[in-house]
């Protein structure tokens, strides 16, 4: 038989020659494995050594002051359109910053009681008064008005209905490394605390612990809320415990709220009376 190769057929591979297809496949497998090892090594090194460049790498210690300033500004932009009161901070653990690292989330907020029930109107006024760089806006989600804004440093601000005639404004860090942890700001709140204790006494309750919450104001100074609760008699008048002052925004058996300096919010919840006395940031 002659050595000519019939057209349309590849010449056979001799036993002493490796198959080109198999050789290329082995090369691709080896290259992919090396790339995967290199990528994993770079990711591990970056997580532990690179300077902060994304939100997951900025710690709770760094983000906490941004949240505090955002909360103070929110009390200022509410102005006289409602009665604000600072809420206790919430720290949630167990979120994942990376597949290797746990994280924490901080949320602080302001509850606002309105004269009426038009939540959208208040949210729009708040959005209009926030700094332009926050890019605040109000839209409808699931049939409810919702405010969204960015306070910077990846801190998200949100506003939504918190019940009839009530708005909840929050600032949240998202999942972060804990770092040295969150340290809430502190300030003297003697006037607010004294007003809370007087109200507890008028309602016949013990002068129990008063929680003081603080947030820095944009123009200096601090917003301060003193909060407490007590078992209250059904006949106790919420308004009478605070004497004369600004006209009430709400005054009913279950809720008494008035703006001013300080602002007052008292309400019945089950068999208890809760009260918050707040000095907000100046508008």
C-alpha positions, -999 to +999 in steps of 0.1 A: +000+000+000+014+034-009+021+061+018-005+085+002-032+098+025-067+095+012-085+129+009-109+137+038-091+116+064-066+128+091-033+109+091-031+084+120-011+092+151+019+070+156+021+052+190+052+073+200+033+106+194+009+121+220-026+131+209-026+169+204-062+172+217-054+154+250-022+175+254-042+207+250-069+196+275-043+188+301-028+223+296-062+240+300-071+220+332-037+229+347-041+266+338-076+268+353-064+252+385-035+276+388-058+306+382-082+294+408-055+290+434-041+325+425-075+342+427-083+326+461-049+337+475-054+373+462-089+374+477-076+362+511-048+387+511-070+416+500-096+410+527-070+413+554-046+439+540-062+463+515-073+497+528-111+502+530-126+507+495-161+492+498-188+493+525-181+458+538-146+468+548-156+500+567-162+490+603-191+497+625-168+519+646-163+541+615-199+540+603-215+547+637-208+585+638-223+588+603-255+572+615-256+594+646-252+626+625-280+614+601-304+609+631-297+644+644-304+659+610-336+640+607-349+655+639-340+690+625-358+685+592-390+673+609-393+708+624-427+717+637-445+693+613-445+666+640-434+655+674-401+636+672-385+612+697-352+594+694-355+556+695-330+532+711-303+519+688-305+483+675-274+462+668-280+430+649-253+403+647-249+373+625-248+388+590-219+379+567-194+404+555-175+378+535-179+340+533-152+339+560-162+368+583-192+376+604-205+412+606-229+434+625-256+460+616-265+492+634-299+510+631-309+542+648-342+559+643-367+587+651-404+582+656-426+611+646-462+617+656-483+638+632-514+659+637-532+640+609-527+608+590-510+621+559-477+602+561-467+609+525-469+647+530-445+646+559-421+622+541-420+645+511-413+676+533-385+657+550-370+646+516-372+682+504-353+695+534-325+670+534-291+679+517-291+676+479-262+651+481-284+627+500-305+623+468-337+619+489-369+609+473-403+595+481-419+567+460-446+541+465-437+505+475-463+479+480-489+506+481-472+526+508-451+558+506-414+552+513-386+577+516-351+567+505-318+586+509-281+581+512-264+598+541-229+590+528-204+563+537-230+537+525-254+546+553-290+542+541-318+564+553-354+553+551-388+567+561-421+549+562-454+548+581-451+535+616-488+532+623-518+557+621-505+592+623-469+581+629-437+580+608-406+561+614-373+575+601-342+553+603-305+553+594-288+519+589-252+508+583-258+476+565-235+446+574-200+457+586-170+444+604-175+453+641-140+468+646-139+484+681-177+484+681-204+512+683-201+538+710-233+559+713-228+597+718-235+611+753-246+644+766-263+659+796-301+657+795-310+669+829-340+690+818-356+661+797-349+636+825-365+658+851-396+662+830-399+625+826-396+619+863-422+645+871-447+628+847-440+594+863-447+609+897-480+624+885-491+591+872-483+574+905-454+554+890-420+548+906-392+571+895-375+542+876-346+542+852-347+568+825-330+561+792-312+590+776-305+590+738-284+615+720-275+625+684-253+654+672-269+683+654-258+697+620-251+731+634-236+720+667-252+709+700-272+677+704-307+663+701-317+645+733-345+622+743-353+609+778-375+578+778-392+558+805-424+538+812-445+529+842-476+510+850-504+536+848-539+539+862-566+538+836-579+572+848-545+590+846-546+620+823-516+620+799-518+657+792-521+669+828-487+655+837-469+682+815-488+714+824-491+743+800-471+744+769-474+744+731-507+733+716-510+696+714-505+678+681-525+649+694-545+647+727-566+616+733-570+590+760-542+569+746-518+595+730-506+629+740-481+647+718-469+683+716-440+699+698-418+725+714-385+727+732-388+701+747-413+681+727-434+656+746-449+622+736-468+600+760-489+570+751-507+540+766-494+506+755-513+477+771-512+484+808-483+508+807-476+544+800-446+553+779-432+588+778-404+605+758-393+641+763-371+654+734-351+684+726-346+681+688-320+698+666-329+733+654-345+734+620 
